[in-house]
Amino acid sequence: MWRVLARRVSRGAAGTPGLVRPRRALGAGVGAGAVPARRGPAWGGPAPRPLLPPPAWPRLVPCRCCSLPAHQKVALPALSPTMQMGTIARWEKKEGDKINEGDLIAEVETDKATVGFESLEECYLAKILVPEGTRDVPIGAIICITVDKPEYIDAFKNYTLDSAAAAPPAASVPPPPAAAPSPPSQPSPQAPGSSYPPHMQITLPALSPTMTMGTVQRWEKKVGEKLNEGDLLAEIETDKATIGFEVQEEGYLAKILVPEGTRDVPLGAALCIIVEKEADIPAFADYQAAAATDMKAPAPPPPPPPVMATPAAAPPPPQPAAAPAPAAPTAGPPHKGRVVVSPLAKKLAAEKGIDLTQVKGTGPDGRITKKDVESFVPSKAAPAAAPGAVPAAVAAAPEGTFTDIPISNIRRVIAQRLMQSKQTIPHYYLSIDVDMGKVLVLRKELNQEVSDNIKLSVNDFIIKASALACLKVPEANSSWMDTVIRQNHVVDVSVAVSTPAGLITPIVFNAHIKGLAAISTDVASLAAKAREGKLQPHEFQGGTFTISNLGMYGIKNFSAIINPPQACILAVGSSKERLVPADNEKGFDVASVMSVTLSCDHRVVDGAVGAQWLAEFKNFLEKPVTMLL
């Protein structure tokens, strides 16, 4: 279209000398860097039908110098809805390479993941303006220059990002070109990325949908070690659990930017540096990231609070000599180096006052597990060392004081979500009593038939009955999504499990099609992993219906808080023997009755629908044979 327009102008230029200038502008306008001509005084005289620009005027970026060949300035696009800046992780093409349609030009690290940036047309890469490793590149920034013909490449050999940035003012005001040498200060923020060998900054990803911060519990690799794809790099405590963070590519760990124990590390913060070549590791010995240095300070504060309380209460009571026994061995730990311990075992040891340096780990690489702490028996030599450590140990149980327990990420998020649920969801509650007599008889018979490794519990029957009731009343198996109500076609039952770190709800997927034995196996496995902090994100994220059972603690009934975006949660109490009317000689009978309470979101589930769900649930448990239909 532009060439046709240029030819028309050139034909009319024969008798109109004033058209010479616009004709030159249109000839140069074939390239991406040209400025299209406009109607104005430069036309030199009136024209009967002036040429107008087409309705869809192309977005052309003006060049400071029109001597450059036709080219395209490739800007950094928004590769995710929330992306504001990006990091050029790696260039897949070199200057001078031919780029075919669909070829990967570069890998760009966004706020969500590292995404490949593809070419939409055939061209040649003439100049790379943003080097590998450059961080915080804003959306719309020019990252490279492409041309249509290979002979144009040499013209951009000395083309710089400064000249591109200074291009618009240079065209309108003559002085700025003279001042162009001053902007070299612009690349200074990018200097750290460009002055180091090729490397990759590993940032903290979102390991759960609600995660906003994380705690680096432990680094599984040391600086200088080789990393293979799939290796465990670090353990990160999220708002849900402690999750292993795996390596996605091979390389070498060149620098750890966030030390162990650092709390409240924000998403996207740089955790470490990985390089491809082992020889590049020494170059990062003094590497520092601004965000990482700021995070080092909060790590030390948690230990001081317990230490502050010890001197105050240490002098008065000399009697408690038995209590110091666990603390005494800390003076002379037999272990060499760092003690490897799971988060759950560490917490359990602190509660029991066990010195972990005295515990022998049976896990991988000598890791101390929960089982090791529970089976630990203090050595006889421990009491002998107690007198020397009396002042420090006596303060472990001060009288008339209190203990401030740091809030874990899991506990903080539980508090936020429960408060949000009670404040934003219109709860209402429906209760019903269920005769569990036939379920208890069937359970006893089935446990005699199944293998010794599987023992069916009442909770397994409750999960199965809940899943089938959700199929009967799908409104209860729905989610409030702000703009729509999502009715789920599968039933994934979240089962509330209490752990030392807080409440978590692992999921029994497809509970409506699983047998009782499969449900029992899943629940036992998930509960064990939850208490050991080994649940994977996919094992507790999601769910369509939740069950919270406190019957084993003798609780008769209670009301549970809905787990958004789900619409219902079932609170299960204990089974109690009661006298119920019966058509027999006595006129009554003794039945095992269980009370349950269904919490419903009134935005999704109306009262009649909730009552219908409870009726179906009761029918399945009082006639368990119907669960086979």
ABEGO torsion letter per residue (X at the ends): XAAAAAAAAAAAAAABAAAAAAAAAAAAAABAABBBBBBEAAAGEBBABBBBBBABBBBBBBBABAABBBBBBBBBBBABAABABBBBABBABBBGBBBBBGBBABBBBBAABBBBBBBABBBBBABBABBBGBBGBBBGBBABBBBABAAAAAAAAABBAAAAAAAAAAAABAAAAAAAAAAAAAAAAAAAAAABBBBBBBBBBBABAABABBBBABBABBBGBBBBBGBBABBBBBAABBBBBBBABBEBBABBABBBGBBGBBBGBBABBBBABAAAAAAAAABBBAAAAAAAAAAAAAAAAAAAAAAAAAAABAABAAAAAAAAAAABBABBEBBBBBAAAAAAAAAAGBBAAABBBABBGGBBBAAAAAABBBBAAAAAAAAAAAAAAAAABBBGBBBBBBBBAAAAAAAAAAAAAAAABBBBBBBBBBBAAAAAAAAAAAAAABBAABBBBAAAAAAAAAAAAAAABAAAABBBAGABBBBBABBBBBBBBBBAAEBBBBBBBGAAABBAAAAAAAAAAAAAAAAAGABBAAAABEEABBBBBAAAAGBABBBBBBBOABABBBBBBBBBBBBBBBBBAAGBBBBBBBBBBBBBBAAABBAAAAAAAAAAAAAAAABAAAAAX
